[in-house]
Amino acid sequence: MKLKVHEFDLPLKYKFGISRETRTVQKTAIVEVIDGNLSGYGECVANHKYYKYTIDMIREDMASIAPELEKMDIINTPPAKIWEKFNDKLKHNPFAQCALDMALYDLWGKKSSKKTYELWGLDPKSNPVTDYTIGIDETDVMLEKMQEYADWPVFKIKLGTDRDMEIMAELRKNTDAILRIDANCAWTADQTIEYSHRLKELDVEFIEQAMPAEASKEDMKKVYENSVLPLIADESCISEEDVDKCYGYFHGVNIKVVKCGGLTPAKRMIDRARELGMKVMVGCMTESTVGVSGIAQLLPLLDYVDMDGPLLLAKDIAEGITINKGKVSYSDIPGNGVVLTGFKS
């Protein structure tokens, strides 16, 4: 198997604001694993500002394992075994690890003539729908974005301003859709508890990562015991060992395949969360159709999903899954179903 790394600057349809930044472009790396006339594709966004992973780092790490990978056969050594083999070399960079792992699953399925979820023995008939994310902006702009997708069944609203409750009151006046909140670590314990009561009155479903990941256990427990809405961990649940750390402080976890190192560890995190009786969500990081087609393979295992990345882009670079009013449809192509197209004119 041979390796290639492709680099893209994904232009966003609108500026995308969360509590700690606003951006108009998402840098991303596509890892291609080639076996004969078949290619598998995986993706990891580059995030040097918060998580410190760059495209150059991803290229270097792929180059470090390329000679060994070239000698391997995906049928005799499936992705989970390859993940374990290279874990020591790649665990310092879970973003690169994810892109490789996802590409291997895509190739494995294509070589086996089965979709990835079929190789896992999963049934997609009860898949959850994906939310559509509304980034922080002026309230009227957030409302315009929501009205553009007026028939969408679920919205995730990014908060972290000094007018959060006013924003939510105005948005709720204009939709009957399910609303979820993601504060991206912006609130204090007392704010979270107070806001949970006000948001419940607005029929919000849950709150994602209200406080910073480094918040004290005392504050986390206080919020867990006093919030009237379920709490979902995001920045507090990065890697496999974090699932247990979130138990008793959150009602569920949002697993990001990019941050945890791929589909292989994500599946283990899902299994552990289920053992603990926690709700499970998987989220995206504004990936293209390459990344969300990988995430889609996990859908039968989830309660909630946030995989709207391609919908937030002005231009996409691949074909794979499609999304209509929140419902995800799989490609007819095996594996993750990805075809890399690049930017079409």
GIKA-V833701 format. One record per backbone hydrogen bond with DSSP energy under -0.5 kcal/mol. CO is the residue of the C=O (numbers start at 0). NH is the residue of the N-H. E is the energy in kcal/mol with one decimal. If there is no record, write none. Layout:
# GIKA-V833701
co->(CO	CO)
nh->(NH	NH)
e->(E	E)
This chain:
# GIKA-V833701
co->(1	3	5	7	7	8	9	10	10	14	15	16	17	20	22	23	24	25	26	27	28	28	29	29	30	31	31	32	33	34	37	39	41	43	44	46	46	46	51	52	53	54	55	56	57	58	59	60	61	61	62	64	65	66	67	68	72	77	77	78	79	80	81	82	83	85	86	89	92	93	94	95	96	97	98	99	100	101	102	103	104	105	106	107	108	108	113	114	115	116	117	121	122	123	128	131	132	133	137	137	138	139	140	141	142	143	144	145	146	148	152	153	154	154	155	155	156	160	162	163	164	165	166	167	168	169	170	171	177	178	179	180	181	182	187	188	189	190	191	192	193	193	194	195	196	197	198	199	202	204	205	206	206	207	207	208	209	211	215	216	217	218	219	220	221	222	229	230	230	231	232	233	238	238	239	240	241	242	242	243	245	245	249	250	251	252	252	254	254	255	256	256	261	262	263	264	265	266	267	268	269	270	271	272	273	278	279	279	280	281	282	287	288	289	290	291	293	294	295	297	298	298	303	304	305	307	307	308	309	311	311	316	316	318	321	323	325	326	328	333	334	338	338)
nh->(33	31	29	9	27	10	25	313	314	16	22	135	20	17	15	11	26	9	45	7	30	43	5	31	41	3	33	39	1	37	34	32	30	28	46	50	51	52	53	46	57	58	59	60	61	62	63	64	64	65	66	68	69	70	70	71	76	80	81	82	83	84	85	86	86	89	90	92	96	97	98	99	100	101	102	103	104	105	106	107	108	109	110	111	112	113	334	118	119	121	120	123	125	126	304	155	134	157	140	141	142	143	144	145	146	147	148	148	149	151	177	131	156	179	133	157	181	163	166	167	168	169	170	171	172	173	173	174	154	204	156	207	158	185	191	192	193	194	195	196	196	197	198	199	200	201	203	202	178	229	180	208	231	182	183	184	186	214	219	220	221	222	223	224	225	226	206	250	251	208	253	236	241	242	242	244	245	245	246	246	248	249	247	278	232	254	280	256	282	259	260	261	265	266	267	268	269	270	271	272	273	274	275	277	276	252	302	303	254	305	256	291	292	293	294	295	296	297	298	300	127	301	281	130	283	310	311	311	312	12	13	340	341	338	328	326	129	323	321	336	115	318	340)
e->(-2.8	-3.0	-2.8	-0.7	-2.7	-0.7	-2.7	-3.3	-0.9	-0.6	-1.9	-3.5	-0.6	-3.0	-3.1	-2.7	-0.5	-3.0	-2.4	-2.4	-0.6	-2.2	-3.1	-0.5	-2.2	-2.1	-0.5	-2.6	-2.3	-1.9	-2.8	-2.6	-2.4	-2.6	-0.5	-0.6	-0.7	-1.8	-0.5	-1.4	-1.9	-2.6	-2.5	-2.3	-2.1	-2.4	-1.5	-0.8	-0.7	-1.1	-0.5	-2.5	-2.1	-0.5	-1.1	-1.9	-2.3	-0.9	-1.8	-2.9	-1.8	-2.2	-2.2	-0.6	-0.7	-1.9	-2.5	-2.7	-2.1	-2.4	-2.0	-2.2	-2.4	-2.9	-1.9	-2.3	-2.0	-2.1	-2.4	-3.0	-2.4	-2.0	-2.8	-1.6	-1.0	-2.1	-2.5	-1.8	-1.3	-2.8	-1.3	-0.5	-0.5	-1.8	-0.6	-2.2	-0.6	-2.6	-0.6	-2.4	-2.3	-2.0	-2.3	-2.0	-2.5	-1.6	-0.9	-0.7	-1.4	-2.4	-2.4	-1.6	-0.6	-2.6	-2.9	-0.6	-2.5	-0.7	-2.5	-2.2	-2.2	-2.1	-2.5	-2.5	-1.3	-0.6	-1.4	-1.0	-2.9	-3.2	-3.3	-3.1	-2.4	-1.3	-2.4	-2.2	-2.5	-3.6	-2.1	-1.2	-0.6	-1.5	-3.2	-1.9	-1.5	-0.7	-1.9	-1.9	-0.6	-0.6	-2.1	-0.5	-2.7	-1.9	-0.6	-2.9	-2.9	-1.9	-2.6	-2.7	-2.2	-2.5	-2.5	-2.3	-1.1	-2.7	-2.5	-2.4	-1.4	-3.0	-3.3	-2.3	-1.3	-0.5	-1.2	-1.0	-1.7	-0.5	-0.8	-0.6	-2.2	-1.8	-0.6	-2.3	-2.6	-0.7	-2.5	-0.6	-1.9	-2.1	-1.3	-2.5	-1.6	-2.3	-1.2	-2.4	-2.4	-2.2	-2.2	-2.6	-2.2	-2.0	-1.6	-2.8	-1.4	-2.0	-2.5	-1.8	-3.1	-2.6	-0.6	-1.9	-1.6	-1.1	-2.0	-2.2	-1.2	-2.1	-1.2	-2.4	-0.5	-2.0	-1.1	-1.7	-1.3	-1.3	-0.9	-1.4	-1.0	-3.0	-0.5	-2.3	-2.4	-2.4	-2.9	-2.1	-2.7	-2.4	-2.2	-1.6	-1.6	-2.6	-0.6)
